[in-house]
Amino acid sequence: MNYSDNLWLYFVLLFGIIIVPGMDMLFVLANALTGGRARGLAATGGIMLGGAVHSLYGALGIGLLARFMPFLFNPLLIAGALYMAWIGITLVRSSIIVDDKGPACSRSAWRAFRQGAITCLINPKAYLFMLAVYPQFLKPAYGPIWIQGLIMGAMTVFTQFAVYGTLAATAGSSRAFLVSNPATTAAVGRVAGALLVAVSAFGLWHGWKAA
């Protein structure tokens, strides 16, 4: 698989994960519904900042590992693939439901931005997820790790903006669709889970082949 194919696979996985209804999505919708488009976009900006920091953390960790402890790269690849498979199986087996309550919203755009960033940054599962996903796509064979991380981080942030920004701009209809179509919402989660399982299987195969 060449680098372009690698990036496309990452984008497909990334998009599938971001469109799964979760706290980030509900946080944006709650702020947009109660404070208008500006507050929804502010919440989106905070989540994007958190995503950028997570991407930096993942790329830095993998880069240091590949440089100073390359013998641990394949074990991390395998461990990350197993963790990602577990997340995928959990999504496939779960039923994601969006109700009318949602998370608490912010009183101002600035507060929405701060809360979005903090909520994203203090989530330990996000750090673990980045360490599970990034080893599958950041490869020394593709060039400097920091450049690959920069590209993947930019893809993450722009995909968050495309999905959550669209939700903020169309909050009313988006929320109504999620609430009134629980089967579709659950199906999105299951498809994303299946993507995670497929990519983790590829990562396990790659790690076994390189071992």
C-alpha positions as CSV (number, residue, x, y, z in Angstrom):
1,M,0.0,0.0,0.0
2,N,1.4,3.4,-1.0
3,Y,1.2,6.6,1.0
4,S,-1.8,7.9,-0.9
5,D,-3.8,4.8,-0.2
6,N,-2.7,5.0,3.4
7,L,-4.1,8.5,3.7
8,W,-7.4,7.5,2.0
9,L,-7.8,4.6,4.4
10,Y,-7.2,7.0,7.3
11,F,-9.7,9.5,6.0
12,V,-12.4,6.8,5.6
13,L,-11.8,5.6,9.1
14,L,-11.6,9.1,10.5
15,F,-14.9,10.2,8.9
16,G,-16.6,7.0,10.0
17,I,-15.6,7.7,13.6
18,I,-16.5,11.4,13.7
19,I,-20.0,10.9,12.3
20,V,-20.8,8.5,15.1
21,P,-23.2,10.4,17.4
22,G,-21.4,11.0,20.7
23,M,-20.7,13.7,23.3
24,D,-18.8,15.9,20.9
25,M,-21.7,15.9,18.5
26,L,-24.3,16.4,21.1
27,F,-22.3,19.2,22.7
28,V,-22.2,21.1,19.4
29,L,-25.9,20.5,18.8
30,A,-26.9,21.7,22.3
31,N,-24.9,24.9,21.9
32,A,-26.2,25.6,18.4
33,L,-29.9,25.0,19.4
34,T,-29.8,27.2,22.5
35,G,-27.3,29.9,21.4
36,G,-27.5,29.9,17.6
37,R,-25.0,29.2,14.9
38,A,-22.2,31.3,16.4
39,R,-22.2,29.4,19.6
40,G,-22.4,26.0,17.8
41,L,-19.4,27.0,15.7
42,A,-17.5,28.1,18.8
43,A,-18.1,24.7,20.4
44,T,-16.9,23.2,17.1
45,G,-13.7,25.3,17.3
46,G,-13.0,24.1,20.8
47,I,-13.4,20.4,19.8
48,M,-11.1,21.1,16.8
49,L,-8.5,22.5,19.1
50,G,-8.7,19.4,21.3
51,G,-8.4,17.2,18.2
52,A,-5.3,19.1,17.1
53,V,-3.7,18.5,20.5
54,H,-4.6,14.9,20.4
55,S,-3.1,14.5,16.9
56,L,0.1,16.3,18.1
57,Y,0.3,14.0,21.1
58,G,-0.1,10.9,19.0
59,A,2.4,11.9,16.3
60,L,5.0,13.0,18.9
61,G,4.6,9.7,20.8
62,I,4.9,7.5,17.7
63,G,7.8,9.7,16.3
64,L,9.8,9.4,19.5
65,L,9.1,5.7,19.7
66,A,10.2,5.1,16.1
67,R,13.4,7.1,16.7
68,F,14.6,6.0,20.1
69,M,12.9,2.6,20.7
70,P,12.1,1.2,17.2
71,F,12.0,-2.4,18.6
72,L,8.8,-1.3,20.4
73,F,7.0,0.0,17.3
74,N,5.5,-3.4,16.2
75,P,4.4,-4.4,19.7
76,L,2.6,-1.0,19.9
77,L,1.1,-1.5,16.5
78,I,-0.3,-4.9,17.5
79,A,-1.5,-3.6,20.9
80,G,-3.1,-0.6,19.3
81,A,-4.8,-2.8,16.7
82,L,-6.2,-5.0,19.4
83,Y,-7.5,-2.0,21.3
84,M,-9.1,-0.6,18.2
85,A,-10.7,-3.9,17.4
86,W,-12.2,-3.9,20.9
87,I,-13.7,-0.4,20.3
88,G,-15.0,-1.5,17.0
89,I,-16.7,-4.6,18.4
90,T,-18.2,-2.5,21.2
91,L,-19.7,-0.1,18.6
92,V,-21.0,-2.9,16.5
93,R,-22.8,-4.5,19.5
94,S,-24.1,-1.3,21.0
95,S,-27.2,0.7,20.2
96,I,-26.4,4.5,20.0
97,I,-29.5,6.6,20.9
98,V,-29.8,10.3,20.9
99,D,-32.6,11.7,23.1
100,D,-34.0,15.2,23.6
101,K,-32.0,16.1,26.7
102,G,-28.4,16.2,25.5
103,P,-25.5,17.7,27.4
104,A,-25.6,21.0,29.2
105,C,-24.9,24.0,27.0
106,S,-22.7,27.1,27.5
107,R,-23.8,30.7,28.1
108,S,-21.4,32.3,25.7
109,A,-19.5,31.5,22.5
110,W,-16.1,31.9,24.3
111,R,-17.3,29.5,27.1
112,A,-18.6,27.1,24.5
113,F,-15.1,27.1,22.9
114,R,-13.3,26.5,26.2
115,Q,-15.7,23.8,27.3
116,G,-15.4,22.0,23.9
117,A,-11.6,22.1,24.1
118,I,-11.4,21.0,27.8
119,T,-14.0,18.2,27.3
120,C,-11.9,16.9,24.4
121,L,-8.6,17.3,26.2
122,I,-9.5,15.6,29.5
123,N,-11.0,12.5,27.9
124,P,-8.4,9.7,28.6
125,K,-10.1,7.5,26.0
126,A,-9.1,10.0,23.3
127,Y,-5.4,9.7,24.2
128,L,-5.6,5.9,24.2
129,F,-7.5,6.0,20.9
130,M,-4.8,8.2,19.2
131,L,-2.1,5.8,20.4
132,A,-4.1,2.9,19.0
133,V,-5.0,4.6,15.6
134,Y,-1.8,6.5,14.7
135,P,0.6,3.5,14.7
136,Q,-1.6,2.0,12.0
137,F,-0.9,4.9,9.6
138,L,2.3,6.6,10.7
139,K,5.1,4.6,9.1
140,P,8.8,5.5,9.0
141,A,8.8,4.1,5.4
142,Y,6.6,7.0,4.3
143,G,9.0,9.7,5.4
144,P,9.5,12.0,8.5
145,I,6.9,11.1,11.1
146,W,6.3,14.7,12.0
147,I,5.2,15.6,8.5
148,Q,2.9,12.6,8.3
149,G,1.5,13.6,11.7
150,L,1.0,17.2,10.5
151,I,-1.0,16.0,7.5
152,M,-3.1,13.6,9.5
153,G,-3.7,16.2,12.2
154,A,-4.9,18.7,9.5
155,M,-7.2,16.0,8.1
156,T,-8.6,15.4,11.5
157,V,-9.3,19.1,12.3
158,F,-10.9,19.8,8.9
159,T,-13.0,16.7,9.0
160,Q,-14.3,17.7,12.5
161,F,-15.1,21.2,11.1
162,A,-16.9,19.7,8.1
163,V,-19.1,17.4,10.2
164,Y,-19.6,19.4,13.3
165,G,-19.7,22.8,11.5
166,T,-22.5,21.5,9.3
167,L,-24.3,20.3,12.3
168,A,-24.0,23.7,14.0
169,A,-25.3,25.4,10.8
170,T,-28.3,23.0,10.5
171,A,-28.8,22.2,14.2
172,G,-32.6,22.0,14.3
173,S,-33.0,19.6,11.4
174,S,-29.9,17.6,12.4
175,R,-31.1,17.0,16.0
176,A,-34.6,16.1,14.7
177,F,-33.1,13.6,12.3
178,L,-31.0,11.9,15.0
179,V,-33.8,11.8,17.5
180,S,-36.4,10.5,15.1
181,N,-34.2,7.9,13.4
182,P,-32.7,5.8,16.1
183,A,-32.2,2.8,13.8
184,T,-30.2,4.9,11.3
185,T,-28.2,6.4,14.2
186,A,-27.3,3.0,15.5
187,A,-26.5,1.8,12.0
188,V,-23.9,4.6,11.6
189,G,-22.2,3.4,14.8
190,R,-22.2,-0.2,13.7
191,V,-20.7,0.8,10.3
192,A,-18.0,2.8,12.0
193,G,-17.3,-0.1,14.4
194,A,-16.9,-2.5,11.4
195,L,-14.4,-0.1,9.9
196,L,-12.4,-0.1,13.1
197,V,-12.4,-3.9,13.2
198,A,-11.3,-4.1,9.5
199,V,-8.5,-1.6,9.9
200,S,-7.3,-3.3,13.1
201,A,-7.2,-6.7,11.3
202,F,-5.0,-5.0,8.7
203,G,-2.8,-3.6,11.4
204,L,-2.4,-7.0,13.0
205,W,-1.5,-8.6,9.7
206,H,1.0,-5.9,9.1
207,G,2.5,-6.2,12.5
208,W,2.7,-10.0,12.2
209,K,4.3,-9.7,8.8
210,A,6.9,-7.3,10.0
211,A,7.7,-9.3,13.1
